Amino acid sequence: MVLANIATLVLCNMHQAAVLLFQEPEGGIGWDPISLWKQMGFLAKIVVIILFLMSGWSIGIMIDRALAFSAARSQSRAFAPAVAGALKDGKIEEAIKVADRNKKSHLAKVVAAGLQEFKAHGESTELPGEELEASRRALERAEAIVHAELKRGLSGLATIGSTAPFVGLFGTVVGILNAFKGISGAKATGLAAVAGGISEALVTTAIGLFVAIPAVWMFNYFTGRVEAFDVEMDNSSSELIDYFLKRRNVRR
């Protein structure tokens, strides 16, 4: 019974402390998001809106790249053994069809370009050196195109990650200016005179960091994924060139 009374007393005291902490004191400021927004100046609100737009843009890029990379990875895992089996049996047409069924795979796009170039020269004729070089150039062009597709949007993440803190810093400067303006208007240097401006400065700084940090993290993560995809495409191109060379030697 005694423990129950103590627990009830502690809970009541915690509730009263929370009410005193978050309620808006008379003549002071409220620390909930709505109160902070209402007491912000025009420029500070513009800064917050810009930061939220940047956050939405970065989240959209993150979702788009995550879905694209996931699809590329899953389709490539299905594509690699299927096309290897078709090429082992010498079925170029079947290999091209397998690539067409996996259009989201980065490997399929590169291999399909090389196979189509190989097929264009005719499977019944011997490939001269310049024609083999043409196939190699087709693979390189396909790699460059796929690389650009994989990196789409990542420059936006880099821009947001590098500029969001400075946008928040601009809001910080505006908040400090408003704090000095409050001191000048109130003819006093107490906390109440600068609280509004300081709150603007802190909020805009925090939002700027909140937007920038995930953008930088995800930019580095996606860049690493693109580099891994590039290595896989390079290996696939080399293996396909070796396959063309072996077919040419067999025809001889």
C-alpha positions, -999 to 999 in steps of 0.1 A, spaced: 0 0 0 28 24 9 46 16 -24 14 23 -43 10 57 -26 47 65 -34 43 55 -70 11 76 -73 29 106 -58 59 102 -82 36 100 -112 17 131 -102 49 150 -97 62 139 -131 29 150 -147 31 184 -131 67 188 -142 59 179 -178 30 204 -178 53 232 -164 80 223 -189 59 224 -221 32 249 -213 37 284 -227 45 308 -198 28 342 -197 49 366 -218 73 338 -228 74 313 -256 60 278 -261 83 250 -271 59 228 -290 62 229 -328 30 249 -334 40 276 -310 75 278 -324 61 281 -359 37 309 -349 64 330 -332 89 326 -361 96 356 -383 88 356 -421 124 348 -431 127 320 -406 95 304 -419 108 306 -455 140 289 -444 120 261 -427 98 256 -458 129 254 -480 145 228 -457 113 207 -457 112 208 -495 148 197 -496 140 169 -472 111 157 -494 133 159 -525 160 138 -508 135 112 -495 121 109 -530 156 103 -544 164 77 -517 132 58 -524 137 59 -562 173 47 -560 166 20 -534 138 5 -556 160 8 -587 190 -9 -571 169 -36 -555 153 -44 -589 187 -44 -606 202 -67 -580 173 -92 -580 169 -94 -618 207 -97 -623 208 -127 -599 182 -144 -621 197 -132 -654 233 -143 -648 228 -181 -647 202 -181 -674 223 -162 -699 254 -182 -690 235 -214 -698 222 -200 -731 257 -189 -742 272 -222 -732 249 -239 -756 256 -213 -783 221 -199 -783 226 -162 -790 189 -156 -797 179 -172 -764 205 -151 -745 191 -119 -761 156 -129 -751 167 -136 -715 182 -101 -715 150 -86 -728 130 -102 -700 153 -86 -674 153 -50 -686 159 -36 -651 191 -56 -647 223 -36 -652 241 -67 -664 213 -75 -689 215 -40 -705 253 -43 -710 253 -80 -722 224 -73 -745 243 -45 -763 273 -68 -768 252 -97 -780 232 -76 -805 264 -62 -819 278 -97 -823 246 -109 -840 246 -79 -863 279 -91 -879 264 -126 -886 271 -157 -867 282 -176 -898 311 -153 -906 344 -149 -890 348 -118 -869 377 -97 -881 397 -77 -856 378 -44 -863 344 -60 -858 355 -75 -825 366 -40 -815 332 -27 -825 316 -51 -801 339 -39 -774 330 -3 -780 293 -12 -779 298 -28 -745 317 3 -733 289 26 -745 263 5 -728 283 6 -695 285 44 -697 247 47 -703 239 23 -675 263 40 -651 246 73 -658 212 58 -652 224 43 -619 238 76 -607 206 95 -616 196 117 -586 227 111 -566 240 146 -574 208 159 -559 215 141 -527 251 155 -527 238 190 -532 212 187 -504 238 172 -480 262 200 -487 238 230 -487 212 221 -461 235 231 -432 242 264 -448 204 271 -453 199 263 -417 229 286 -408 211 314 -427 181 308 -404 205 309 -375 217 343 -385 181 355 -390 172 342 -355 202 360 -339 193 392 -357 158 389 -343 172 383 -308 192 415 -310 161 432 -324 142 420 -293 168 434 -270 167 467 -288 129 469 -287 125 458 -250 154 479 -238 165 450 -218 189 420 -219 169 394 -201 161 359 -214 125 369 -224 139 396 -248 160 371 -268 141 339 -263 121 342 -296 152 349 -318 173 322 -301 145 296 -306 144 305 -343 181 301 -346 182 267 -328 152 253 -347 165 262 -382 200 249 -373 185 216 -361 163 212 -391 192 219 -414 213 192 -398 183 168 -398 180 172 -435 217 171 -444 229 141 -423 207 114 -439 213 129 -474 251 125 -469 248 90 -455 226 78 -483 247 95 -510 278 76 -497 258 43 -495 244 46 -530 277 57 -545 292 25 -530 265 4 -546 271 21 -580 308 13 -578 299 -24 -571 276 -24 -601 304 -9 -622 327 -38 -612 301 -63 -621 295 -47 -655 332 -46 -663 335 -83 -654 305 -92 -676 319 -72 -705 353 -90 -702 337 -124 -701 316 -116 -731 346 -105 -751 363 -137 -741 333 -156 -753 334 -138 -787 371 -147 -790 364 -184 -783 337 -185 -809 360 -169 -835 387 -195 -827 362 -224 -830 352 -212 -864 388 -212 -876 
